[in-house]
Amino acid sequence: MATIATHGFSIPAPPSAASLTRSAARRRRITPQAGHALEILGHAIEYLTDEFVHHGSSFSAENDQLAAVQLLMALNRQVYFECPEVPTFAERCRALLHIHAA
């Protein structure tokens, strides 16, 4: 996975759209710690975007506020996608019956 360097530390680059389609449609088992992190990140993202809109800032590559929002959104995705996927009903049935998918 690619990484993005941001002010002295790096975060994974967002996955491609093709890989997100299958993975994003699956439910995830979110631990209390991950849930708390997602909640805090969500509030921070909302706060920064509200401030951005309130001040009427312009969209530009040099805007530090937008860079901060993008960083927080990337961290939010990272926390979410690190949570394990919940098996589908079919996968649980196969496991119960010890049937392996071909």
N, C-alpha and C positions, 0 to 999 in steps of 0.2 A: 504494500500500500504506500502511496506517495505521502510525503509530509509537507506541511507548509511552515516555514520558519517565520516567527512573529516575535520581534523584540526580545531575542535571546532564548526563546524556547520554541519547540515545534509541536504541532498538532497534526494528526492524520488529515490528509486531503479528503474531501467528500468522495464517496464511492461513485462510480459511474451510474447513469440513469438506468441502464439495463440491469445492473446488479441490485439497484434499489427497488425495482418494480416487484420482484418476487419476494425479497426480504422485507420490504416495507408493508406488504399486505399481510404479513404474519403477525399474530399477537405475540407479545413478549411478557415474560415473567419479570416484573420490576421489583427489585428488593426495596425495602424501606430506605436504605441509604441512597440508592439510585433515584428513588422517587423524590427524596428530599433535595438531592442535587438538581434534578430536573425542575423542581419547583423554584428553587433559588435562581437557577439560570433563566427560567422563563420570566420571573419577575424582573431580573436585571435587563433582559432583552426588551421587555415591555417598557421599562423605565427609560432606557436609552432611546428607543424609537419614539416614545411620546415627547421626550425632550427635543429630539431631532425635528419632529413635525412642529412642535410649539415654537421653536426658534426660526423656523422657515429656512433651514440650511439647504444648501444645494448639493446635489449628487455629484461627487467627484472622487477620483482615485486617491486624492490626498486628504480626504476628510477622515480625521481620526475617530470621530464618533461612529461613522459607518464601518470603519475597520474594527472597532470594538464590538459592534453588533455582529459582524460577520464572524469574529473570533468566538463570541459567546454562542452563536448558532452552531458553529462547528463543534464546539465542546458539548453542546446539548445533543447533537447527533451522535457523537462519540459515546457519551454515557448511555444513550438509548440503545444503540446498536451493540453495545457490550452486554446487554441483558440477554439471557437465553430465550430462544424462540419457544413458544408453547406448541407442543405437538398437535397436529390436526386430529380430528376424530378418526380419520382413516389410519393415520400413523399409530394412534393408540390401539385401534382394533387389531392392526397387523402385529403390533408388539404383544398384545394380549394372546393372540392366536399363534404367535411365533412364525408369522409369514413374512418372508423377506421380499421386498420390492425388487422387481427384475430390472 
